[in-house]
Amino acid sequence: MNGSSNVLVLGVTGQVGKRVATNLKRKKATLSVGSRRKANLKELADQFGASRFIDLDDPRTFDEALNNVTSIFLITGYTVDMLVQSKSLIDAAKRNGVTHIVHLGAFTREHDSYATVFAWHQMIEAYLRDSGIAWTNLHPNMFMQNFLSVWSIKGGLYSAYTSKAIGFTALEDVAEAAAVILMEGPEKHSGMDYWFSVEALTPHQVAETLTAVTGRKFTAAVHHAEGFQNDAAQPGSAFEPAYAKGGLELFRQVEDGRMAYVGSVKDDTKKILGREPLLLSEWAKLHASELLEIAGG
Ligand SMILES: NC(=O)c1ccc[n+]([C@@H]2O[C@H](COP(=O)([O-])OP(=O)(O)OC[C@H]3O[C@@H](n4cnc5c(N)ncnc54)[C@H](OP(=O)(O)O)[C@@H]3O)[C@@H](O)[C@H]2O)c1
């Protein structure tokens, strides 16, 4: 990492950003973390070294937040607002001399990604590529961490919304790769797309793997894609309605074959980190006690 680099990591109160910032800190990068939660800024500064106030819904906060920042880890939440948030942040980054943006997108493929969320990420990536700022786009498939979400494996029943295979990635790999890319900078990673999908599994193969690792019986329940919209609206869910509709479209298009490629393996972890990515069985071993706790008795 060049001595004058200063990375701003967004989304650090969320699951990906927090891991990216933790990896950067462990690797002794110069970083600050951005949050819209004013009350948390001191605690975040204590945790990561420096924090800055930034509200992605209020571009008036961007110029001050980007002062002396050289690179950004751009992540947005489960909302269609990602479009305007990312556009206005890229505009501000250009104005403020940011030299590298690493964007967290989805497992998209040029002519096959028509589920809304996937298309939104592709639109952001096109805008970023056109910005003149050096860019790196990350394309993770389904996070293994989704198994730890509120509805996913309650009662040992794994709720899936397509019977077809889906590709998975562990956030441990995506976040460490993002940190290394930010540290190695645009000299090595400008203009690069990286994919994260280490293993493609049907719902029954997921349940079998979780059972084998934890010793507790897991069973897969395959629901209609429409069920996702309802389940994603449960209390504690991170999805806003337009995003949940995007999830429904994704599962529908995987099921009918239009987005069958989502069930494929394509993984650049080793290229970036020089080590193998985590398989679901290895990830489940690391998270066995959380899986058992969520699954319940
Ligand atoms: N789940 C999957 O399987 C999957 C797969 C591929 C890609 N993705 C992509 O991953 C991304 C979500 O990542 P995640 O799971 O880490 O999300 P997350 O846990 O919900 O975290 C979202 C982060 O964004 C912050 N944020 C939201 N609105 C903000 C605003 N207006 N200003 C500043 N910060 C704001 C949140 O901060 P607050 O604490 O202030 O809300 C939080 O830190 C999405 O783009 C999604 O498309 C997900």
The ligand as an ORCA input file, in Angstrom:
! r2SCAN-3c Opt
* xyz 0 1
  N     -27.004    -11.417      0.782
  C     -26.465    -11.897     -0.319
  O     -26.483    -13.131     -0.536
  C     -25.800    -10.981     -1.312
  C     -25.152    -11.571     -2.407
  C     -24.509    -10.746     -3.327
  C     -24.498     -9.364     -3.143
  N     -25.141     -8.801     -2.070
  C     -25.091     -7.336     -1.927
  O     -24.548     -7.018     -0.651
  C     -24.970     -5.683     -0.300
  C     -25.408     -5.641      1.148
  O     -24.327     -6.001      1.979
  P     -24.510     -6.383      3.525
  O     -25.097     -7.755      3.604
  O     -23.232     -6.120      4.228
  O     -25.620     -5.334      3.981
  P     -26.067     -4.936      5.468
  O     -25.524     -5.912      6.461
  O     -27.532     -4.690      5.417
  O     -25.299     -3.543      5.693
  C     -25.637     -2.387      4.962
  C     -24.731     -1.267      5.438
  O     -25.021     -0.086      4.671
  C     -25.229      0.998      5.576
  N     -26.151      1.974      5.040
  C     -27.426      1.766      4.645
  N     -27.977      2.941      4.271
  C     -27.031      3.887      4.456
  C     -27.002      5.287      4.256
  N     -28.072      5.966      3.793
  N     -25.855      5.957      4.544
  C     -24.785      5.314      5.032
  N     -24.740      3.977      5.227
  C     -25.867      3.280      4.948
  C     -25.820      0.347      6.812
  O     -25.665      1.245      7.899
  P     -26.783      1.480      9.039
  O     -26.336      0.618     10.206
  O     -26.688      2.918      9.321
  O     -28.104      1.052      8.475
  C     -24.961     -0.906      6.917
  O     -23.727     -0.610      7.513
  C     -26.090     -5.312     -1.274
  O     -25.603     -4.440     -2.255
  C     -26.448     -6.658     -1.924
  O     -26.975     -6.503     -3.208
  C     -25.782     -9.585     -1.147
*
